Amino acid sequence: MKHSDPWSMRTEHVQSPREVFRIPVLLGVATAVGLLSALFGDDGWDVLSWLALLVPIAVVGWAWRRAGRAAAATRNA
């Protein structure tokens, strides 16, 4: 089953659990690091906390933007 849409999130091969859960686990680790660093320290820890907590937000924004472009491309095709 071929997909002509270059922005499609589907793949041609079966993904292993490692491939499926790699990004969600990394986002969870970044969130945990951000929350724990906010609890345990000040100054530099606060900077680490903000940066670590911005990672999941940035990834969601990127994914929404990508999905919006893909939807627009399929509507215009």
N, C-alpha and C positions, 0 to 999 in steps of 0.2 A: 504494500500500500504506500504509494508515493505521495508526498505533500509538496505542492508547488509553491506554497507560501514560505518565503525565506525567513519570516519572523515566527514561524510556528514553534510552539514549545514542545511539540511531540518529536520523538526521535525514532529512527528506523530500527534501533536495536533495543532489546530488553535490558533495562538498567538494573544493576545490582543494588541491594540496599545501601551499600556504601555510596554509590553515585546519587541515589535519591536523597539521602539524608545528610550528605556532606555540608551543604550550605545551611540548612536549618540548624544543625549542631554548631557550626561556627558562629552563627548569629546568636544562638543561645549562650555560647561561651563569652562572646563579646558583651552581651547584656549582663551576664553574671559578673564579669570583671568590672564593668562599669558600676554596678550596684554595690559590690563589695568595696571597691576603691572609694566610693563616696562615703561608706560607713567608717572606714578605717583610718582615713587621714585627711589632711588639709593641704592647701596650696597645690603642689604637684599632683597629689592624689585627686584633687578636684578636676584638674585639667585632664588627667587620664580618664576620670569618670565621664566627663562630658564627651570626650572623643570616642570612648568605647560605646556610649549610649547613642551617639549620632550615627554609628555604623549601621545598625538595623534600620533606622529611619531613612538613611540615604539609599540603602538597598531597596526598600519598599518604593521610594520615589522613583528610582531608576526602573524598577519592574513595571510600575504603573505607566510611566512614560513610554516604555517599550511596548507594552500591551496596547496603549492608545494609538501608537504609530502603526502597529500591526493591524488593528481594526480599521484604521483609516485606509491602509493600503489595500485591504480586502474589499472595502466598500468602493474604492476607486478603480478596482481592477475589472 
